Amino acid sequence: MKKMIIGLSCSCSLLALAYAAPAAALDDQQTVTEIVVTANKREERLQDVPASVTAVGADQLARQNITSTDDLVRAVPGLGVAPVPSGGMAVRGIGTRTFSRSAEGSVGIVVDNVALGNAVNPQSPVQLFDVSRVEVLAGPQGTLFGKNTSAGVLNITTKSPVLGVFEGAGHADIGTRNSRVLQGVVNLPLGDDAALRVSGHLDQLPQVYENVFKGRRNDNDAKGVRTRLRWEPSADLSINLIADYDKSRQRDSTWAISNSTPGSFLTQQLAKCGIVASHTNNRACLDGPADSTFESYGASAQVDYDLGGYTLSSITANRWLITRNQADSDSVQVNLLNSNFGGGRITNFSQEFRLVSPAGQMFEYVAGLYYFRSGQTSNNTQQGAVLQALLPTGRTLGQVSITNVEAKSYAAFAQGTLHLGDAFRLIAGGRLNREEISADTDRFLAPGALAPFGSILPVAGSVSDNDFSYRLGAQYDLTPDVMGYLTYSRGYKGPAVNDGAASQNVPLIVRPEIPKQIEAGIKSDLLEHRLALNLAVFHTQVSDFQAQFFDPASMQFIYGNAPELTTKGVEITLFGRPIDGLSLNGGLAYTDATYGEGFFTVCGPNQTAAQGCVGGRQSAVGRRLSATPRWKMTFSGEYVHAWENGYEGYVQLDGVYSSSVVFTQFPDAEATTGAHLVLGGRVGVRSPEGRYGLAIYARNLTDEQVPGFITTNPLGVQLGDPASHIQFLGPDYRRVVGVSLDARF
C-alpha cells in the first residue's frame, strides 16, 4: 500500500507540474493524436470517454509485433491471459477458466460490432491483422455490451474499405525459432460509391516445446482471410458486409514438467528421455498424438441509415467455431492417458438494432434491441492405463462424454448523457436481459475400456433468468484539457448449467455472476496536447463469482459459485509525442484482488490440518486471485529521425514488468514466478512516404524464461508424484530475433 500511495503521489505531482509549466507553440503534427473510440457505441475522443479505456492503434500493434489478442498483455497492464485449455482473458484479475461448455468468459470480445460470445477458443486467440484499433474497456460493461462482459471488453475495429482508392500493402516478419508473420491487404474501388478490401495472414509462432520421444519441436500456425465490402448508395445509407475465415493448428504443444519428486515414477520416466524437471524445462516425452485444429469463420451485415442526424443501425451476424483436439496428457512415454481427444461445433446468430442520437445536443443517447442464439455440441474421449499397477496387462480405463448446449439471450438497452452547461454532464444507462440456457451430457464406457475413470451418470438441466444492469455517473471538465469522472456500474454474467458435474453433491445450476463497481478517474492533455495522462481508481465487488470448485465426493474440479471476491486498485496510462520524433505509450496497474468467504480450494502438496487442510480442501478467503500480479507496467517508445532525402531511421523499445505471480489458489512456491521484466525492440529504416521498410527486431531480448501458467500435475497421483507441477509456455518464452520487411503501393 505504501508503494501505491507513493505512485499516486508522483502521478498527481506530474499532473500539477504539467498544468503549471508553460510550453512553446506547436504545429498540428506535433500534438497528441486525436484517438477516436466507440466505447459508448458512438464515435468519441478517447479523452472525452468517462471510463478506463486503453486504445491500441495500428501503429502500436505493428511496433510491438502484436498479432493476436493474447499479445495485448504487452500493451495493456490490466489485461491477463492464461495459455491453457481451460484458460481465458482476465481484466483487473477477473476472468473465467473452466471446461464447462455452457459457461462464457467474463471478458467479451467484439469485432466490428459483433460479439463473438463463446465462439472463441482459449487455445486459438483472435488474430489481429489489418486492424484499425483495439479498445480495452476495463470493468463491467453489461449496459451496452451485454452479458459476458462482467470484467471488461475487447472492442476490435478492423480497417474499412476506402472509397475511390486503389492501394495495397504487405508485411513480413521472419525470425528465429521457425517463426514468421506474413500479412497482405489490397483495397479495390468499385465505382464511386463502393470499395472492396481483402486482407490475409499466414503466421507461425516461435517454437518453444520439444517432444524428445518424436525428435521434433512443436508447431503452432495460423492462417486466415477477411473480405470487407463497403457500399454507400446514397448520402444517407451505408452498407458494410464482412466475411472472414481463420484456421489454426497446434502440434506437440501440450505442457512441460516444471518439478518432480526425486526417485518418483515420473522422475524416472523423464530421466529415460533425458529430461530434468525445472522451471526452464521446455521438453516433453509424448508417445501419443498431440494435434489440435481450430476453425473460426463468420459473416456479418451492418446497415446504417441517417435519419436527419440520428443514425439507425442493423447488425446481423452468424459465427461458427469448429474444434478438433488430440492430446497425449500423461507427459511420459508410457500409455497412462495417451488418448484425450474430442471435438466440437458452435453456431451463433446475433441481431442488433441500434439508434444513436446526434452529437452536440443537450441530451445524447444510444438505445437498442439485441438477440443472440447459440447452439453447440461437443464430445470427449479419455482412455489409458491410468492405474497401471492395478489393471490386467493391456487393459485400460476410459469414458466418452457428449454434451449439447442451447442458449438464447434477449436484451433492450439505452444509455444517455445530459449536458448541464458546458462543463458538467450526467450519465445514466440500463440493460434488461433475458437468458435461457439448457445443457445435457451423456457419458458411457469407452470402447475396449475395462471401467470408466469416474462417474458416467448423465447430466441434464436448464435455467432462465431476468436481469437489469445499469450504469450511473457524472463527469466534469476541470479545465479545457482536464476531465474528471465518477461512475457506478452493475454488471451481469449469465447463469450456466454445470454440464461437467460428476456427483449429485454438486449444484447443477451455476448462478449469475454480479459485479458492482465504483470508479473515479481523471483524463488530461498535457504540454499543449503533446502528451495525455489518465488516472483511474476502482473498487469492484463480485457476488456469486463463477469459478472452478473442488468436489470432495468426486475428487474433481467442477464449475460453481464463490460467494464473493473483491478487486481494487489504480490504473495509469500515458501516450503522446512529448518531443519531436518521439512517440510514447505506457501504462501502470496496481491490482489487489482477493477471494471472499465461502471459497474452498484443493489443499497444496503435503499441506497439514494445522495449516488449514481439512477433508482435502481449504478455505481460500483472503488469497490473491490466481495469475494476477499486484503490479504490472507496460511501455513502448519509438524515436524517428528524418534525413533530408526523405528517408527515416527509427529505434523502438518496449517492455513488460510484472511483480510476482501465484498461479494457484493456495500458497505454492512451485507455482509462483518472481518479478520479471521482458524487453523487445526494433531498429529500422523507411523510404520516403513509407513505401518500403526494413527492420531488425527482437522479442524477449534478454531471454527471460517465464512460464505463462503453472499448476499441479492433473495425473500426479497416477504418476506416483502428487507434488509434481506442469507449466504452459507462451510464444515469448524464449528470445526471438528476426527481420521485418514492409511494402506499400
Secondary structure as UniProt FT lines:
FT   HELIX           2..20
FT   HELIX           28..30
FT   STRAND          36..37
FT   TURN            39..40
FT   STRAND          44..45
FT   HELIX           46..48
FT   STRAND          53..57
FT   HELIX           58..63
FT   TURN            64..65
FT   HELIX           69..74
FT   TURN            77..78
FT   STRAND          79..81
FT   TURN            85..86
FT   STRAND          89..91
FT   TURN            92..93
FT   STRAND          94..95
FT   TURN            101..102
FT   STRAND          107..111
FT   TURN            112..113
FT   STRAND          114..115
FT   TURN            117..118
FT   TURN            122..123
FT   STRAND          131..138
FT   HELIX           142..145
FT   TURN            147..148
FT   STRAND          152..158
FT   TURN            163..164
FT   STRAND          167..175
FT   TURN            176..178
FT   STRAND          179..189
FT   STRAND          194..204
FT   STRAND          210..211
FT   TURN            212..215
FT   STRAND          216..217
FT   STRAND          219..231
FT   STRAND          237..251
FT   STRAND          256..259
FT   TURN            262..263
FT   HELIX           265..272
FT   TURN            273..274
FT   TURN            279..280
FT   STRAND          283..284
FT   STRAND          291..307
FT   TURN            308..309
FT   STRAND          310..327
FT   STRAND          339..356
FT   TURN            359..360
FT   STRAND          363..384
FT   TURN            386..387
FT   HELIX           388..390
FT   TURN            393..394
FT   STRAND          397..420
FT   TURN            421..423
FT   STRAND          424..445
FT   TURN            447..448
FT   STRAND          459..479
FT   TURN            480..481
FT   STRAND          482..490
FT   STRAND          496..497
FT   TURN            499..500
FT   TURN            504..505
FT   STRAND          509..510
FT   STRAND          513..526
FT   TURN            527..530
FT   STRAND          531..551
FT   TURN            552..555
FT   STRAND          556..576
FT   TURN            580..581
FT   STRAND          582..595
FT   TURN            597..598
FT   STRAND          600..602
FT   TURN            605..606
FT   HELIX           609..611
FT   TURN            615..616
FT   STRAND          617..619
FT   TURN            621..622
FT   TURN            626..627
FT   STRAND          631..642
FT   TURN            644..645
FT   STRAND          648..658
FT   STRAND          661..662
FT   HELIX           669..671
FT   STRAND          672..673
FT   STRAND          676..686
FT   HELIX           688..690
FT   STRAND          692..699
FT   TURN            701..702
FT   STRAND          709..712
FT   TURN            714..720
FT   TURN            722..723
FT   STRAND          725..728
FT   TURN            731..732
FT   STRAND          736..744
//
